[in-house]
């Protein structure tokens, strides 16, 4: 088993406006990208479970030409609202790094 963080060149999260977060997982090569996609470890369903959001709120895209996976969800709080612990959304990618890939 290998962690997603070892296979991806970049895993990041950021704001996609004041009410949404976006996550990017980018790969250096076709082999790593295809390994993750084939494993089904990262799907809209698994992401919804990992981040405890309704599946209907998950926008999930696999972009083979870019060797990337992009996911967007609503922010739990509006940007900089009371209770928002990450105004830029840049710390939300953490759980993705340790996902186990067969």
C-alpha angles and dihedrals in degrees: 000000000000128000119243088237089063094051100042124075091209136012115180144154129205144157118285092194125317095300106039139060125208128200125202125196112185130183135204095217144028093241095059092043093050092045091057094043092047092048091060088213088130115047134133088264096050091045092051090052094045094049095035095235129133113269089234089064095056119096106193127184132178109199109191096181090057094038087231144121119211125193129181130190136167114270113251087230130019112262110286094358117143106283095029105129096181113044094181097040089231098128100054098088095075100102091054094060094068099044109132116236122195 
